[in-house]
Amino acid sequence: MIGRKRLGLGLALLAIMMTPLTAWAFLVNEWDPLQVIGVGKKAPEQAIPGKPWHEPVSGMDFLWMPGGCFKMGSPPSIEGREDDETPLHQVCVTGYWIGVHEVTQGQWRRIMRNNPARFKKGDAYPVERVAWEDTETFLGKLNLRYPGQFAFRLPTEAEWEFACRDRGERVRYAGGSDLDRGSWHRGNSGDTTQRTQSRRPTRMGLFDMSGNVWEWTHDAYQMQSYRRLGRDNPTLNISSPYRVIRGGGFGSQGNTLRCANRGFELFSTKRSDLGLRLVRAYNRAYSSEPPSREEFLKY
């Protein structure tokens, strides 16, 4: 009996030694130390305003969105306009880098080492089923890789609409008036997410601003927020459990996909048609800490 045990142990050790290293990838602890840019790793190419930028760890690509002023919201004549889109008001935003498309499942997994998506169709498909509080964890881990250099965050509501409308032009949907060419929606999506960058981009080069998945923004939601915010870089950062979502998703249609349309969700909500897109700020003018979970629960 002892001889059999020793033989079995020897065979087990031999099998372990002969196992390819890749077979042990699943044993990597998701809390392993993060690799920090500037510590044993070459820093990414310097981001220059006016030029695109690539983040090498996640693989995200960003376009430069020059700052400017525009009329945010909807005029009374717009079909399908909701009350929370009023009044039409002047807003000015500082230049920023914005993700070319929504964060994909592959990009999320490179940072978080998990994939929460319902539709696990491949690395190039948008990540979904992420709560607003999950996006803050994602941002925290990503920003740890660039200590003291710059910060990633969710776009403010004003930045999102400014980008969707090609720097504030009077457009109804991202990419033009032809929804089928510019977005994935209820009529053409097959009731599921689709590969990012598979529809026509906006004039500025952004994909999926209308349709595919809704996108979280930095702002808290209030129906009358347009009446209380200032002109320059406005953002509503209060202790509200509801956050603004924008863009519509694969199950949306018509008016919901408009650039000016405002949606909202509870910060802890996870939906299969709700994801995110990131901004890399040119400055830290409004990158203040969001309300804590404890503050949300007091609301």
FENPE-V828430 format. One record per pair of residues at least 24 apart in sequence whose ideal C-beta (glycine too) atoms are under 8 Angstrom apart, sorted by sequence separation. I is the first residue (numbers start at 1). J is the second residue. D is the distance in whole Angstrom. If there is no record, write none. Layout:
[[I;J;D] [I;J;D]]
This chain:
[[68;92;7] [69;93;8] [102;126;4] [103;127;5] [175;199;7] [176;200;7] [184;208;7] [219;243;7] [220;244;7] [242;266;6] [243;267;5] [249;273;3] [67;92;7] [68;93;7] [101;126;8] [102;127;8] [112;137;7] [175;200;5] [183;208;7] [185;210;8] [218;243;8] [219;244;5] [241;266;6] [242;267;7] [249;274;7] [67;93;5] [112;138;6] [175;201;6] [185;211;5] [217;243;7] [241;267;5] [67;94;5] [111;138;6] [175;202;5] [183;210;4] [184;211;4] [216;243;6] [217;244;5] [241;268;8] [67;95;4] [174;202;5] [182;210;6] [183;211;3] [184;212;5] [216;244;8] [217;245;7] [66;95;5] [67;96;8] [112;141;7] [182;211;8] [183;212;7] [216;245;6] [217;246;6] [245;274;6] [267;296;6] [65;95;6] [108;138;7] [111;141;5] [215;245;6] [64;95;7] [65;96;6] [111;142;5] [179;210;7] [214;245;4] [215;246;5] [64;96;8] [65;97;7] [174;206;7] [179;211;8] [214;246;7] [215;247;5] [64;97;6] [65;98;5] [214;247;6] [63;97;7] [169;203;8] [174;208;8] [175;209;7] [213;247;8] [214;248;6] [62;97;4] [63;98;6] [103;138;8] [174;209;3] [175;210;7] [212;247;8] [214;249;5] [62;98;6] [166;202;5] [174;210;4] [211;247;7] [213;249;5] [62;99;6] [63;100;6] [166;203;5] [167;204;7] [173;210;5] [210;247;6] [211;248;5] [212;249;7] [213;250;7] [61;99;7] [62;100;7] [164;202;7] [166;204;5] [209;247;6] [210;248;6] [211;249;7] [212;250;6] [214;252;8] [60;99;6] [61;100;5] [163;202;8] [208;247;7] [211;250;6] [60;100;8] [163;204;7] [211;252;7] [221;262;7] [164;206;8] [60;103;7] [163;206;6] [221;264;4] [53;97;6] [52;97;8] [58;103;8] [164;209;4] [49;95;6] [163;209;7] [164;210;7] [211;257;6] [59;106;7] [60;107;5] [210;257;4] [52;100;8] [59;107;6] [210;258;8] [58;107;4] [210;259;7] [214;263;6] [216;265;8] [237;286;8] [47;97;7] [209;259;7] [59;110;7] [214;265;8] [235;286;5] [237;288;6] [240;291;8] [58;110;5] [233;285;6] [239;291;4] [57;110;6] [58;111;6] [233;286;5] [237;290;7] [238;291;7] [57;111;7] [237;291;7] [160;215;7] [241;296;5] [194;250;7] [239;295;4] [240;296;8] [241;297;8] [98;155;6] [160;217;5] [193;250;6] [214;271;7] [239;296;7] [192;250;6] [216;274;7] [241;299;5] [96;155;8] [191;250;7] [214;273;6] [215;274;8] [216;275;8] [239;298;7] [240;299;6] [155;215;8] [157;217;5] [190;250;8] [191;251;6] [213;273;5] [214;274;5] [215;275;6] [216;276;5] [239;299;6] [98;159;7] [156;217;6] [157;218;7] [189;250;4] [213;274;6] [214;275;7] [215;276;6] [154;216;6] [155;217;6] [156;218;5] [157;219;4] [189;251;7] [213;275;4] [215;277;5] [93;156;8] [96;159;6] [154;217;6] [155;218;7] [156;219;6] [185;248;7] [154;218;4] [186;250;7] [93;158;6] [98;163;5] [128;193;6] [153;218;6] [183;248;8] [185;250;7] [186;251;5] [93;159;5] [184;250;5] [185;251;8] [186;252;6] [187;253;7] [91;158;5] [126;193;6] [185;252;6] [186;253;4] [125;193;5] [185;253;6] [93;162;5] [125;194;7] [125;195;6] [126;196;6] [91;162;7] [121;192;8] [124;195;5] [125;196;7] [220;291;8] [121;193;7] [124;196;6] [185;257;6] [218;290;7] [119;192;5] [122;195;7] [124;197;8] [174;247;7] [119;193;5] [121;195;8] [183;257;6] [158;233;7] [117;193;8] [158;234;5] [156;233;7] [157;234;8] [158;235;7] [156;234;7] [157;235;7] [179;257;6] [156;235;4] [157;236;8] [193;272;8] [193;273;8] [135;216;6] [30;112;8] [126;208;7] [164;246;7] [30;113;4] [164;247;7] [30;114;7] [58;142;7] [132;216;5] [173;257;6] [28;113;7] [57;142;8] [128;213;5] [161;246;7] [173;258;6] [174;259;6] [72;158;6] [126;212;6] [130;216;8] [160;246;5] [172;258;6] [173;259;7] [55;142;8] [126;213;5] [157;244;5] [160;247;8] [172;259;7] [57;145;6] [171;259;6] [72;161;6] [157;246;7] [72;162;8] [70;162;6] [104;196;6] [65;159;7] [68;162;7] [78;172;8] [102;196;6] [165;259;5] [70;165;7] [101;196;4] [164;259;4] [165;260;8] [72;168;8] [101;197;6] [65;162;7] [70;167;7] [71;168;7] [100;197;7] [65;163;5] [70;168;2] [161;259;6] [68;167;5] [69;168;7] [70;169;8] [161;260;6] [68;168;6] [66;167;7] [65;167;7] [47;150;8] [100;205;7] [101;206;7] [157;262;7] [43;149;8] [100;206;6] [101;207;4] [102;208;6] [34;141;7] [100;207;6] [101;208;5] [36;144;7] [37;145;5] [38;146;8] [98;206;7] [36;145;5] [37;146;5] [38;147;7] [34;144;5] [35;145;7] [36;146;8] [102;212;7] [34;145;6] [36;147;6] [38;149;8] [102;213;6] [132;243;5] [37;149;7] [102;215;6] [160;277;8] [159;279;6] [154;276;6] [155;277;7] [154;277;8] [155;278;8] [156;279;8] [154;278;7] [155;279;4] [153;278;7] [154;279;7] [152;278;5] [153;279;6] [152;279;7] [152;280;5] [153;281;6] [151;280;8] [152;281;8] [150;280;6] [151;281;6] [156;286;7] [150;281;7] [132;265;7] [151;284;6] [133;267;6] [153;287;6] [132;267;4] [133;268;6] [131;267;6] [132;268;7] [134;270;8] [151;287;5] [89;226;6] [131;268;5] [132;269;8] [131;269;6] [138;276;8] [65;204;7] [84;223;5] [87;226;6] [92;231;6] [93;232;8] [94;233;6] [131;270;5] [139;278;8] [83;223;7] [84;224;7] [86;226;7] [87;227;7] [91;231;6] [92;232;5] [93;233;6] [130;270;6] [63;204;7] [84;225;8] [85;226;8] [90;231;6] [92;233;7] [129;270;4] [135;276;5] [63;205;5] [84;226;8] [89;231;8] [129;271;7] [63;206;7] [91;234;6] [128;271;7] [129;272;6] [128;272;5] [130;274;7] [128;273;6] [129;274;7] [130;275;6] [128;274;6] [130;276;6] [128;275;5] [127;275;5] [126;275;5] [127;276;8] [73;226;6] [119;272;7] [72;226;7] [116;270;7] [118;272;4] [136;290;6] [117;272;8] [133;293;6] [69;231;8] [103;275;6] [102;275;5] [103;276;5] [80;254;7] [102;276;7] [103;277;7] [80;255;3] [85;260;5] [102;277;5] [103;278;6] [79;255;7] [85;261;7] [101;277;7] [85;262;6] [80;258;7] [84;262;5] [99;277;4] [81;260;7] [82;261;7] [98;277;7] [99;278;5] [78;258;8] [82;262;7] [98;278;8] [99;279;7] [80;261;8] [98;279;5] [78;260;7] [97;279;7] [98;280;8] [96;279;5] [97;280;4] [74;258;8] [96;280;7] [97;281;8] [96;281;6] [97;282;7] [74;260;5] [96;282;6] [73;260;6] [95;282;5] [72;260;8] [94;282;6] [94;283;7] [94;285;6] [62;278;8] [60;278;7] [62;280;6] [55;280;8] [53;280;7] [47;280;7] [49;282;6]]
